[in-house]
Amino acid sequence: MSSSESNRQRSSSSTVESKPQCKALLFLAYQSLGFLFGDISLSPLYVYQSIFSGRLIHVQNEDAIFGAFSLIFWTLSVISLLKYAIFMLSADDNGEGGIVALYSHLCKNAKFCLLPNHQTSDEELSTYRKPGYSNRNIPPSYLKKFIEKHKSTKIVLLVFVLLGACMVICVGALMPAVSVLSSVEGLKIEAKIKNNNMVPFISCVLLVGLFVLQHRGSHAIAFMFPPIIILWLLSIFTIGIYNVIKWNPSIYRALSPYYIYKFFWVTGKGGWTNLGGVFLCVTGSEAMFTDLGYYKQAPVRAAFSCIIYSCLILQYMGQAAFLSKNLSAVPISFYASIPDVLFWPVFALAALAAIVASQAVISSTYSIVQQCHAFECFPRVKAIQSRRWINGQTYIPEINWILMVISLAVTVGFGDTGRIVYAYGIACLIVSFVTTCLTLLVINLVWHQSLIVAMAFLLFFGSIEVLFLSSYCVKIPIGGWVPIVLSSLFMVVMYVWHYGSRKKYFFDMHNKVSMRGVLALGPSLGIVRVPGMGLIYTELASGVPASFTHFLTNLPAFYQVVVFVCVKTVLVPSVPHAERYLIGRIGPKSYRLYRCIVRHGYKDVYSHENDFENELVMSIAEFIQLEAEGCSGNLDGTADGRMAVVRTSGKFGTRLRMSESAGVEEGDSNNLPGALTVTSSKSPTLKKLHAMYEQESLELNTRRRIKFELLNTIYRDPLVKEELMELVEANRAGAAYVIGHSHVKAKWNSSFMKKFAINLYSFLRKNCRSPAVGLNIPQTCLIKVGMNYHV
């Protein structure tokens, strides 16, 4: 075969491979239109109205209109296009974006993280570093050394990140109120509604329906979201071109920044105080970066640069052309600029687009709360993996109803968009500023650029955002106080939870049982070992928790197989399932004590339900075999013993034979061919009671039952066979989940602030979701051990 023919074949094969990739990218770009850009595409409803309010309500001439459009054009170009679409999308954490992703990205490259149970084995995850990462020839950073050296700077950094997260939650509460209310206000024009309470009433009805839809699940209609936003974009694009041609084709001259100077010359101080209204044109830009994990950089960039940006520019240009000839229509500029024939279709589209955009923002709020909870910075909530069109999205019931209450209160309290947009704008602006400051650290510490380059980024974008923020300061008394008050409340709760969790963890570390004391008890641990498997949940990644000995002190009996389970968060968005479980042994083999560390990323939703027990048994069996085979290369040394990522073994899943169990307690005659018989150590009375209990328990009846059989193979070491048989027998007897029921109190000599923080933390623990709910532990198999903590 000639070289030309081989080259032709390679090119044809690469063309065939590129076609599915192009289709996938186009589909992601199509999805992003409905789930990312709904918020920013609704801004034309209220931007001009907000700019020309207050002192500028009477300052309306062509120069002011042209200047306002020039400000909008350059703000969109610099903040949305340059900062987010071009620059920020590259600051991802393995494809994940957002404030928490930036913080995680920093913590992986420097010792900034305050999570106490970090292990060196976590850094060996395949998703911990980007492909091709190397720490060679990295210049030393004085900023990195300074932050690592001082604990107070780490706390300040965390508080700064929590400030941004709190403002994201405020955006999730305010944005639905702003979008729905501004879309419904069109009824004042065409329907001639005179009652001022009617528009807020209709908006409240739509908001209640929106949040109930979140609770019921919007996956059934999620496929309609992109078409709705596409039709909305097409309508505002068409109306913008129509208004430019009909009213003032010379509006293109306002693209020159000279008109920004003329705007401030005409408006004076009032132009500065209303500058925050201009920033509303870029609210929603953060969604491009925050929800980057559901898409890829290329589709998001293409969708914004080619579609969203041009549609918005032409819409704002059309509104400016209309207003330059109809100055009195500023308070209702968007709906007034719509031709009469198209009013009702566009009004309906605006209402639908507002619901779609709100849905996406609310989902982002769930995501940020889940991520903060993963970093022990938010009280326990139940995150449900929703069956939505976009994989990975979650639903949190508690947050859903809190957002609904805040949205309804703001809508009823203010009654129009005039003051709500001030609150909404401040929240979005602070989120943007926090992102800019964190990116400064990423440029210097992650990308290893000089501090001068990082400061140039901060000075350019940060100065623009500070200028907008300065104008919002005068709006605090007339609505801008809402996000400040809400974020302060959320901040107190989040930081107190983080503080209390750290104190509780260090108390556990200080009071954990020494291995010498455990080994001195002998293989029976000085107690009666009963059939079954005991899963003891602890936050400790090493050592034996005090709750275990506390349990044995009050009830000197425990299960024949004991597994200490630690569920922890690592600094990656998601942990591959094959690398999720770390299995190890505590003490000699005869003790039958094991450790399982379940590692999750900050975007993962913990949900083991029925499969966790089965995967745990298979993982322990694999560990026993690897240990016997002397595969030291697959095991990681720890203080308790050697830990192994057993699922990466090529023989995983072949050590035991697994089959569906048809009955409640099957007889031994149903063993599969080639499997060893494992007799149950339960007495006939216990078997009968267990069968009756399972028949009465709906939760146990719905659980998937798996039966393990020991393969009839020759083992070099008979002790390995004995240990595996005990493991299978314990699994057949059933598993019990043991968790600590903690009562946390401050020491008597603590300061007032510490007592306040610990008492608030204890109150939150008592009134939020229990650990069993967050870990999806079946209540019928749960044992709680009371523990008092004096921190």
KOLKOL-802027 format. One line per 2 residues: number of its first residue (from 0); their letters; for each residue y, x, z of C-alpha. Coordinates in steps of 0.001 Angstrom, whole numbers, plus 500000, padded with zeros to 6 digits. Layout:
! residues N
NUM) a) Y,X,Z; ...
//
This chain:
! residues 791
0) ms) 500000,500000,500000; 503394,501394,499034
2) ss) 506197,501883,501530; 508392,499312,499741
4) es) 505700,496646,500092; 505227,497411,503816
6) nr) 508990,497252,504378; 509075,493917,502534
8) qr) 506301,492552,504772; 508043,493713,507939
10) ss) 511305,492114,506842; 509560,488839,505988
12) ss) 507755,488789,509356; 511009,489492,511219
14) tv) 512634,486647,509269; 509845,484290,510321
16) es) 510223,485360,513962; 514002,484996,513886
18) kp) 513884,481372,512706; 512404,479995,515981
20) qc) 514873,482121,517930; 517790,480721,515951
22) ka) 516520,477182,516511; 516196,477835,520243
24) ll) 519725,479254,520437; 521134,476312,518483
26) fl) 519325,473869,520764; 520704,475604,523865
28) ay) 524204,475501,522374; 523700,471779,521694
30) qs) 522587,471193,525306; 525483,473200,526700
32) lg) 527947,470833,525054; 526748,468043,527311
34) fl) 526097,469968,530510; 528745,472712,530573
36) fg) 531882,471602,528779; 532352,467996,529862
38) di) 534821,468932,532596; 537132,471097,530488
40) sl) 537011,468645,527581; 538447,465872,529806
42) sp) 541544,467875,530777; 543728,466405,527963
44) ly) 543658,463113,529885; 546026,464398,532579
46) vy) 547514,467830,531748; 550842,466780,530186
48) qs) 551183,464002,532733; 550859,466551,535535
50) if) 553244,469086,533945; 556051,466567,533450
52) sg) 556023,465011,536911; 558200,465387,539968
54) rl) 561355,467346,539108; 560481,467480,535400
56) ih) 560090,463752,534929; 563592,463636,533448
58) vq) 563516,467064,531767; 561899,465990,528508
60) ne) 563114,467485,525244; 561484,469170,522288
62) da) 561890,472683,523687; 560221,471669,526950
64) if) 557331,469976,525081; 556876,472973,522775
66) ga) 557021,475342,525765; 554420,473316,527668
68) fs) 552042,473492,524703; 552651,477239,524358
70) li) 551752,477695,528022; 548582,475628,527541
72) fw) 547560,477593,524441; 547959,481009,526056
74) tl) 546370,479908,529346; 543321,478597,527474
76) sv) 543152,481762,525416; 543477,484192,528320
78) is) 541527,482429,531095; 538894,480374,529281
80) ll) 538311,482432,526147; 539046,486008,527194
82) ky) 538071,485996,530865; 535123,483622,530943
84) ai) 533681,483281,527426; 533999,486975,526568
86) fm) 534098,488941,529815; 532504,487019,532711
88) ls) 529377,486004,530808; 528428,489691,530804
90) ad) 528651,489949,534612; 525400,488048,535111
92) dn) 522638,488723,537619; 519521,488770,535418
94) ge) 520884,485857,533416; 522286,483973,536416
96) gg) 525993,483382,536925; 528273,482104,539661
98) iv) 529835,483345,542879; 526542,483759,544727
100) al) 525068,485614,541726; 527988,488078,541822
102) ys) 527441,488602,545549; 523711,489129,545026
104) hl) 524442,491548,542188; 526647,493571,544521
106) ck) 524129,493539,547371; 521398,494920,545117
108) na) 523543,497912,544229; 525025,498534,547666
110) kf) 524128,497783,551286; 526431,494782,551591
112) cl) 523861,492084,552349; 523617,490683,555874
114) lp) 520106,489248,555369; 518153,490993,558138
116) nh) 514594,490873,556726; 515103,492995,553623
118) qt) 512166,495253,552710; 511899,498178,550335
120) sd) 509027,496394,548578; 511510,493720,547468
122) ee) 513185,496292,545241; 509935,496713,543308
124) ls) 510133,493187,541879; 510289,493143,538102
126) ty) 513431,490981,538207; 515251,493087,540809
128) rk) 516797,495424,538247; 517763,494961,534655
130) pg) 515502,496616,532064; 516479,500230,531502
132) ys) 518232,500578,534864; 518495,504101,536214
134) nr) 520346,505360,539272; 520665,508867,537898
136) ni) 524080,510378,537231; 525835,507549,539078
138) pp) 529205,508782,540333; 529865,508242,544059
140) sy) 532119,505318,544905; 534467,505631,547859
142) lk) 534878,501858,547917; 531108,501455,548274
144) kf) 530936,503986,551104; 533807,502299,552912
146) ie) 532264,498817,552800; 528793,500064,553753
148) kh) 530174,502032,556695; 532122,499166,558289
150) ks) 530286,495989,559257; 533570,494091,559480
152) tk) 534197,494612,555757; 530745,493165,554984
154) iv) 531627,490106,557052; 534985,489779,555270
156) ll) 533202,489990,551907; 530729,487280,552964
158) vf) 533543,485019,554216; 535351,485513,550911
160) vl) 532206,484493,549029; 531793,481459,551305
162) lg) 535415,480503,550589; 534597,480354,546891
164) ac) 531413,478386,547602; 533350,475901,549766
166) mv) 535855,475382,546970; 533004,474758,544506
168) ic) 531814,471974,546848; 535379,470592,546922
170) vg) 535427,470624,543118; 532174,468639,543155
172) al) 533834,466005,545347; 537238,465854,543604
174) mp) 536312,466185,539944; 534451,462822,539690
176) av) 537461,461070,541244; 539914,462780,538869
178) sv) 537890,462246,535688; 536871,458640,536334
180) ls) 540297,457583,537574; 542161,459241,534677
182) sv) 539822,457656,532116; 540179,454166,533628
184) eg) 543993,454429,533777; 544044,453657,530049
186) lk) 543635,450014,530994; 547251,449980,532156
188) ie) 548353,450286,528532; 546154,447965,526517
190) ak) 544916,445509,529172; 548416,445270,530715
192) ik) 547071,445500,534272; 549926,444935,536728
194) nn) 547900,445101,539950; 548007,448705,541149
196) nm) 544792,448263,543124; 542682,447203,540143
198) vp) 542313,450653,538556; 541193,452332,541839
200) fi) 538765,449439,542427; 537152,449846,538996
202) sc) 537027,453612,539521; 535276,453184,542877
204) vl) 532659,450930,541275; 531973,453560,538613
206) lv) 531823,456333,541227; 529298,454446,543341
208) gl) 527194,453890,540227; 527467,457582,539345
210) fv) 526181,458802,542710; 523472,456134,542893
212) lq) 522376,457376,539458; 522022,460847,540972
214) hr) 519780,459408,543668; 517657,457384,541266
216) gs) 517430,460242,538794; 519393,460688,535575
218) ha) 516580,462432,533678; 515783,459239,531757
220) ia) 519203,459212,530070; 519995,462949,530130
222) fm) 519184,463237,526422; 522318,461138,525746
224) fp) 524725,463547,527448; 525270,466024,524572
226) pi) 525828,463267,521945; 528406,461604,524193
228) ii) 530387,464820,524670; 530077,465648,520947
230) lw) 531500,462239,520017; 534266,462723,522580
232) ll) 535150,466147,521172; 535093,464779,517639
234) si) 537431,461944,518610; 540031,464143,520382
236) ft) 539815,466663,517512; 540484,463935,514932
238) ig) 543274,462330,516956; 544903,465735,517454
240) iy) 544985,466463,513708; 546273,462942,513017
242) nv) 549156,463335,515484; 550129,466761,514168
244) ik) 550318,465478,510589; 552051,462214,511443
246) wn) 554561,463191,514109; 555546,466866,513949
248) ps) 553754,469385,511695; 556096,472132,512907
250) iy) 554347,472167,516274; 552438,475253,515097
252) ra) 555585,477272,515876; 554887,476700,519592
254) ls) 551949,479103,519370; 554539,481843,519780
256) py) 554963,482993,523413; 558723,482814,522822
258) yi) 558512,479101,523670; 557195,479960,527128
260) yk) 560516,481665,527754; 562363,478613,526422
262) ff) 560289,476323,528687; 561424,478130,531843
264) wv) 564971,478403,530493; 565122,474622,530101
266) tg) 563193,473588,533206; 564332,476269,535661
268) kg) 562761,476133,539123; 561058,472837,538297
270) gw) 559059,474609,535607; 557669,477008,538177
272) tn) 556792,474272,540702; 554921,472329,538000
274) lg) 553186,475372,536565; 550003,474299,538338
276) gv) 549762,471399,535896; 549267,473925,533098
278) fl) 546277,475442,534911; 544511,472069,534725
280) cv) 543794,472776,531069; 541242,475440,532085
282) tg) 539574,473609,534974; 535907,473535,534115
284) se) 535890,477023,532594; 534009,478295,535653
286) am) 531058,476094,534614; 530398,478458,531696
288) ft) 529622,481195,534207; 528244,479133,537101
290) dl) 525574,477360,535025; 524768,480355,532852
292) gy) 521236,480483,534260; 520215,477334,532381
294) yk) 521300,478812,529044; 521971,482196,527480
296) qa) 525147,484104,526807; 525073,483755,523020
298) pv) 524780,479911,522877; 527503,479446,525503
300) ra) 529890,481843,523775; 529229,480265,520386
302) af) 529650,476700,521663; 532944,477428,523389
304) sc) 534497,479736,520801; 533551,477717,517728
306) ii) 533733,474129,518982; 535306,473580,522396
308) ys) 538242,475939,522037; 539358,474655,518613
310) cl) 538953,470990,519620; 541038,471434,522752
312) il) 543796,473422,521038; 544179,470806,518306
314) qy) 544147,467977,520863; 546884,469585,522982
316) mg) 548810,470386,519816; 548558,466774,518671
318) qa) 549723,465444,522024; 552702,467826,521958
320) af) 553590,466711,518424; 553427,463063,519546
322) ls) 555474,463660,522697; 558164,465601,520833
324) kn) 559027,462319,519060; 558093,459925,521903
326) ls) 559494,461518,525045; 559215,458368,527164
328) av) 555410,458282,526732; 554774,461391,528877
330) pi) 553230,459497,531876; 550599,457991,529543
332) sf) 550617,460649,526847; 546915,460739,525961
334) ya) 546274,457030,525562; 549713,456425,524047
336) si) 548955,458968,521298; 545784,457141,520208
338) pd) 546152,454876,517166; 545793,451200,518123
340) vl) 542668,450756,516009; 540831,453495,517892
342) fw) 542005,452703,521421; 538974,450804,522761
344) pv) 536312,453081,521222; 538104,456155,522591
346) fa) 538563,454456,525978; 534831,453730,526162
348) la) 534049,457300,525141; 536438,458631,527798
350) al) 534695,456621,530520; 531253,457786,529369
352) aa) 532418,461398,529046; 533858,461240,532566
354) iv) 530473,460145,533920; 528642,462878,531990
356) as) 531096,465578,533081; 530906,464431,536707
358) qa) 527112,464515,536552; 527175,468168,535479
360) vi) 529694,469184,538166; 527721,467405,540894
362) ss) 524563,469223,539797; 526446,472528,540067
364) ty) 527410,471585,543621; 523757,471018,544518
366) si) 522995,474440,543081; 525668,476293,545091
368) vq) 524557,474572,548318; 520940,475534,547645
370) qc) 521952,479142,547023; 524028,479301,550214
372) ha) 521100,477830,552139; 518840,480536,550698
374) fe) 521222,483165,552132; 521149,481411,555542
376) cf) 524732,480198,555082; 524148,476442,555048
378) pr) 522218,474072,557336; 518743,473041,556259
380) vk) 518704,470501,553451; 515927,469131,551303
382) ai) 516246,470414,547746; 514180,468389,545306
384) qs) 513200,469862,541966; 514374,467061,539699
386) rr) 512630,466074,536504; 515698,466513,534392
388) wi) 516248,467476,530799; 517383,470900,531960
390) ng) 514690,472776,533871; 515580,474214,537257
392) qt) 518187,471670,538339; 517868,470271,541846
394) yi) 518909,467204,543789; 519997,467273,547459
396) pe) 520284,463768,548984; 522570,464723,551890
398) in) 525099,466461,549652; 525029,463579,547178
400) wi) 526189,461045,549771; 528751,463418,551303
402) lm) 530317,463953,547867; 530333,460201,547239
404) vi) 532143,459475,550513; 534784,462139,549817
406) sl) 535303,460957,546219; 535714,457332,547301
408) av) 538064,458292,550145; 540270,460343,547819
410) tv) 540312,457628,545148; 541244,454878,547600
412) gf) 543642,457047,549598; 545714,458383,546683
414) gd) 545211,455593,544155; 546230,457585,541066
416) tg) 545576,460941,539486; 549058,462314,540274
418) ri) 548187,463760,543684; 544431,464171,543229
420) vy) 544946,466646,540393; 546934,468901,542737
422) ay) 543977,469050,545119; 541550,469530,542251
424) gi) 543674,472258,540661; 543963,474267,543892
426) ac) 540178,474163,544397; 539478,475327,540834
428) li) 542132,478039,541032; 540760,479527,544257
430) vs) 537250,479567,542740; 538634,481427,539740
432) fv) 540507,483930,541935; 537423,484622,544088
434) tt) 535433,485244,540908; 538081,487690,539682
436) cl) 538045,489670,542943; 534236,489851,543055
438) tl) 534193,491001,539438; 536471,493867,540469
440) lv) 533653,495097,542737; 531035,494531,540039
442) in) 532993,496652,537549; 533260,499518,540009
444) lv) 529935,499345,541891; 527509,497847,539373
446) wh) 528873,498910,536004; 530052,502210,537557
448) qs) 533453,502127,535917; 536380,503864,537541
450) li) 538422,502089,540164; 541405,502229,537790
452) va) 539567,500107,535206; 538505,497645,537919
454) ma) 542048,497380,539251; 543378,496824,535726
456) fl) 541072,493796,535414; 542268,492465,538776
458) lf) 545938,493041,538030; 545766,491351,534637
460) fg) 543813,488207,535490; 544580,488143,539220
462) si) 548335,488243,538712; 548156,485239,536383
464) ev) 546078,483299,538904; 548374,484268,541785
466) lf) 551333,483006,539751; 549639,479632,539313
468) ls) 548653,479617,542993; 552239,480237,544062
470) sy) 553343,477104,542210; 550607,475092,543914
472) cv) 551918,476066,547349; 554704,473492,547081
474) ki) 552095,470830,546247; 550152,471271,549476
476) pi) 552035,468481,551337; 551474,466004,548468
478) gg) 547728,466296,547955; 547027,470011,547921
480) wv) 545990,469906,551576; 542745,468085,550773
482) pi) 540678,471078,549524; 542151,473286,552268
484) vl) 541021,470900,555004; 537626,470232,553411
486) ss) 536917,473897,552736; 537924,474793,556308
488) lf) 535372,472323,557674; 532646,473562,555333
490) mv) 533570,477174,556113; 533172,476679,559869
492) vm) 529796,475014,559416; 528524,477624,556954
494) yv) 529632,480699,558860; 528463,479331,562217
496) wh) 525059,478631,560693; 524901,482169,559338
498) yg) 526013,483649,562666; 523532,481593,564694
500) sr) 520663,482364,562308; 521289,486110,562596
502) kk) 521451,485927,566390; 518201,483958,566486
504) yf) 516490,486443,564167; 517531,489454,566241
506) fd) 516316,487648,569378; 512914,487234,567678
508) mh) 512919,490895,566679; 513735,492005,570213
510) nk) 511070,489782,571798; 508240,490193,569311
512) vs) 504859,491141,570720; 503878,494790,570557
514) mr) 500830,495609,568462; 499415,497625,571360
516) gv) 499309,494479,573478; 497603,492490,570729
518) la) 494951,495177,570120; 494231,495433,573847
520) lg) 493046,491802,573876; 490066,492545,571608
522) ps) 488838,490675,568505; 488792,487326,570327
524) lg) 492388,487870,571531; 491195,486778,574956
526) iv) 490972,483148,573852; 488513,480719,572325
528) rv) 488475,480962,568496; 487790,477545,566982
530) pg) 486910,476680,563357; 489820,476423,560958
532) mg) 492833,478305,559662; 496087,478590,561585
534) li) 499265,479207,559562; 502028,480436,561874
536) yt) 505471,480269,560304; 507902,482944,561395
538) el) 511085,484524,560094; 509797,487996,560960
540) as) 508488,490062,558070; 506749,492440,560530
542) gv) 505291,492181,564008; 503814,489241,565926
544) pa) 506326,486536,566951; 506701,485554,570583
546) sf) 505948,481921,569675; 502320,482902,569053
548) th) 501762,484275,572543; 503777,481394,573984
550) fl) 501325,478988,572342; 498300,480904,573637
552) tn) 499743,480968,577150; 499855,477171,577264
554) lp) 496682,476541,575247; 494261,479507,575288
556) af) 492484,478607,572047; 493278,479198,568409
558) yq) 491756,479213,564959; 489225,481733,563732
560) vv) 491529,482828,560889; 495211,483349,561658
562) vf) 497866,483894,558972; 501468,484716,559855
564) vc) 503576,483219,557058; 507115,484461,556428
566) vk) 509179,482622,553811; 512126,484806,552838
568) tv) 514846,485042,550222; 515236,488156,548102
570) lv) 518274,489211,546087; 517102,487867,542733
572) ps) 517657,484481,541090; 513940,483811,540757
574) vp) 510736,485591,541729; 507886,485496,539184
576) ha) 504945,483546,540546; 502623,486529,540124
578) er) 504832,488613,542448; 505664,485925,544990
580) yl) 502994,486579,547609; 502656,489757,549658
582) ig) 499374,489812,551603; 498520,492191,554438
584) ri) 496424,492577,557558; 497427,492782,561214
586) gp) 495138,494874,563352; 491470,495685,562678
588) ks) 489346,493593,560333; 487420,491938,563138
590) yr) 490598,490289,564457; 490954,488124,561331
592) ly) 494757,488322,561517; 496651,488338,558213
594) rc) 500233,488269,557069; 501614,486442,554033
596) iv) 505196,487025,552930; 506340,484372,550464
598) rh) 509291,485717,548486; 511705,483374,546749
600) gy) 514863,483944,544761; 518098,482228,545698
602) kd) 517616,479769,542818; 513988,478952,543607
604) vy) 513094,475702,545320; 510383,476170,547923
606) sh) 507632,473627,547259; 504030,474546,548015
608) en) 502698,471103,548976; 498994,471011,548039
610) df) 498597,474309,546224; 499864,476704,548885
612) en) 496702,476653,550991; 494539,477214,547919
614) el) 496669,480092,546626; 496767,481599,550113
616) vm) 492965,481570,550401; 492586,483125,546945
618) si) 495227,485749,547744; 493596,486736,551058
620) ae) 490188,486941,549350; 491684,489191,546683
622) fi) 493299,491364,549357; 489973,491752,551179
624) ql) 488294,492871,547968; 491094,495261,546976
626) ea) 491041,496773,550427; 487264,497261,550250
628) eg) 487511,498797,546766; 490078,501275,548019
630) cs) 492812,500253,545548; 495490,502036,547509
632) gn) 497724,502069,544478; 498107,498316,544691
634) ld) 498852,498280,548415; 502120,498974,550174
636) gt) 502082,500548,553608; 503826,498686,556432
638) ad) 503923,498868,560209; 501218,496218,560547
640) gr) 498965,497484,557807; 498967,497601,554037
642) ma) 500606,494851,551968; 499536,493944,548454
644) vv) 500986,491902,545592; 497497,490640,544870
646) rt) 498263,488280,541997; 499022,491241,539747
648) sg) 495385,492300,540039; 493353,491788,536874
650) kf) 490531,490189,538866; 492692,487678,540723
652) gt) 491121,484238,540823; 487603,485519,540112
654) rl) 486595,486450,543679; 485850,482859,544747
656) rm) 484578,479887,542818; 486906,476913,543011
658) se) 486103,473273,542328; 487604,469841,542983
660) sa) 486282,468245,546163; 485286,464614,545659
662) gv) 484635,463613,549243; 486251,463989,552601
664) ee) 483619,466373,553937; 481043,467301,551382
666) gd) 477526,468325,552225; 476149,471696,551486
668) sn) 473846,470337,548806; 476716,470050,546358
670) nl) 477215,473788,546041; 477715,475083,542533
672) pg) 475084,477233,540805; 475466,480908,541586
674) al) 477393,480227,544791; 476384,481032,548326
676) tv) 475962,478210,550820; 478609,478190,553516
678) ts) 477694,475893,556363; 480399,474178,558336
680) sk) 480662,475115,561980; 481941,471676,562920
682) sp) 479781,469498,565067; 478644,466123,563631
684) tl) 481045,464337,565978; 484015,466376,564744
686) kk) 482998,465782,561120; 482876,462031,561715
688) lh) 486252,461980,563462; 487801,464103,560695
690) am) 486450,461757,558016; 487801,458671,559802
692) ye) 491210,460329,560244; 491490,461318,556584
694) qe) 490538,457835,555439; 493307,456343,557580
696) sl) 495919,458946,556615; 497671,458172,553333
698) el) 499217,461672,553201; 495851,463401,553376
700) nt) 494285,461007,550886; 496897,461854,548257
702) rr) 496514,465616,548699; 494505,467578,546180
704) ri) 491254,468872,547722; 489846,472162,546528
706) kf) 486458,473503,547556; 485851,477246,547552
708) el) 482439,478826,547124; 481480,482439,547710
710) ln) 479995,484023,544594; 476384,485159,544843
712) ti) 477149,488797,544116; 476085,492036,545726
714) yr) 478696,493489,548060; 478687,497170,548913
716) dp) 479890,496453,552414; 478190,493511,554198
718) lv) 481276,493144,556407; 483297,492148,553324
720) ke) 480849,489341,552586; 480991,488229,556224
722) el) 484800,488184,556199; 484933,486216,552963
724) me) 482430,483670,554289; 484517,483207,557434
726) lv) 487599,482689,555271; 485879,480017,553159
728) ea) 484468,478351,556279; 487916,478301,557909
730) nr) 489411,476739,554804; 486750,474034,554796
732) ag) 487406,473257,558449; 491078,472637,557628
734) aa) 494444,474297,558140; 497069,473690,560793
736) yv) 500730,474658,560432; 502421,476073,563523
738) ig) 506214,476343,563615; 508657,477039,566404
740) hs) 510730,474204,567831; 513741,476209,568951
742) hv) 516419,475430,571527; 519237,477942,571106
744) ka) 521755,478490,573904; 524487,481022,574512
746) kw) 524178,483393,577449; 526104,482413,580563
748) ns) 528434,485410,580298; 529288,484875,576616
750) sf) 532880,484470,575456; 534330,481041,574709
752) mk) 534214,481551,570942; 530584,482676,571040
754) kf) 529607,479710,573204; 531407,477386,570792
756) ai) 529655,478929,567779; 526179,478889,569351
758) nl) 526587,475352,570692; 527719,474158,567265
760) ys) 524776,475974,565687; 522393,474304,568136
762) fl) 523958,470923,567372; 523527,471487,563635
764) rk) 519881,472516,564099; 519142,469316,566005
766) nc) 520831,467061,563452; 519859,468602,560128
768) rs) 516505,468644,558364; 513658,470104,560395
770) pa) 512004,473312,559155; 508851,471331,558330
772) vg) 510781,469237,555797; 512397,472245,554167
774) ln) 509029,473995,553918; 507205,470852,552722
776) ip) 504706,471074,555568; 502501,467966,555876
778) qt) 503323,466198,559145; 499675,465346,559809
780) cl) 498809,469075,560048; 501900,470202,561987
782) ik) 501998,471806,565443; 505373,472550,567039
784) vg) 505792,475222,569700; 508844,474892,571928
786) mn) 510913,478047,572388; 514135,478699,574289
788) yh) 516578,481231,572845; 519351,482715,574975
790) v) 521467,484708,572542
//
